[in-house]
Amino acid sequence: MKKLLTLLLLFASSHAVVSAQHLHHPSSHVHTHGHHRHPTDYRCPYCKPDLSDLFRTNRTVPLDVVYLKNGSILKGYLLEVKPDESVKLQTLDENIFVFRVEEIEKIVKEESDLRHPRNKVAVKGPVRGYRGFYELGLFGGVGADAINHTELNTSHGYQFNPNLFVGLGIGLHVFESEAASIPLYAHVRSEFVDRRITPFADVRLGYAFGDIEGLYFSPSVGVRFGWGRKSDTYVSLGYTLQCGRYEFYDFNWYEPQTVTRTLSLSGIGLRVGMSF
């Protein structure tokens, strides 16, 4: 009996020593209960790593890389995949994007060094789909009928690729003469390179209604500053030409009458706007 008790005591003490060593061993800190694992276990198939923790490490990690047909490349983690419909991706800057399958060239898995600047975000120019512009313009009149004016414009249409937008627009132009016009126009815009900061050119052609009615034409060049998949701000230098008739009442003391003048209003100015 004494020998048996001695053996039991030795076994219990040795088990306690092993358990204590196990509790203090670094590898014991990885929890695999259910779907919860330590943040540094990057290959967890059930959860997304803590991105802030990832950037503090020197490791390369497997990322989902989405190649779009417009040339843009985005890296991150797929959150949702709907076959034949769309995919949802969270990028490394923690923005979430949804892409239709027809926008996607391919999706691959790649090992990436998160410390490399180009892996932090890879969105370039605007992607295919709806796009809208909102802008404010200040123009100084030039030529024989020089009248300054302020304008508010908005255009909406389709971005066919990173370099071509086609849409329709409407504006409100208020002249210093207290006259106003509302131009309706076709809007074509081309961005020269597929980058976050890119030069562009656009042209608008249509017809203006209101106090001054007639042809409306406005080309411009500028620079776009992208800050998202579709969102950006821009500044441009433009020229406007509005031809038309302007009617006003002449309070002549001996013969008051309505006078019609043919105008050719030209102006050069700046536009500042944003697009979505």
Buried (B, 14 or more C-beta within 10 A) or exposed (E): EEEEEEEEEEEEEEEEEEEEEEEEEEEEEEEEEEEEBBBBEBEBEEEEBEBEEBEEBEEBBEBBBBBBBBEBEBBBBBBEEEEEEBBBBBBBEEBEBBBEEEBBEEBEEEEBEBBEEEBEBBBBBBBBEEBBBEBEBEBEBBEEBEBBBBBBBBBBBEBEBBBEBBBBBBBBBBBEBEBBBBBBBBBBBBBBEBEBEBBBBBBBBBBBBBBBBBBBBBBBEBBBEBEBBBEBBBEBEBBBBBBBEBEEEEEEEEEEEEEEEEBEBBBEBBBEBBBE
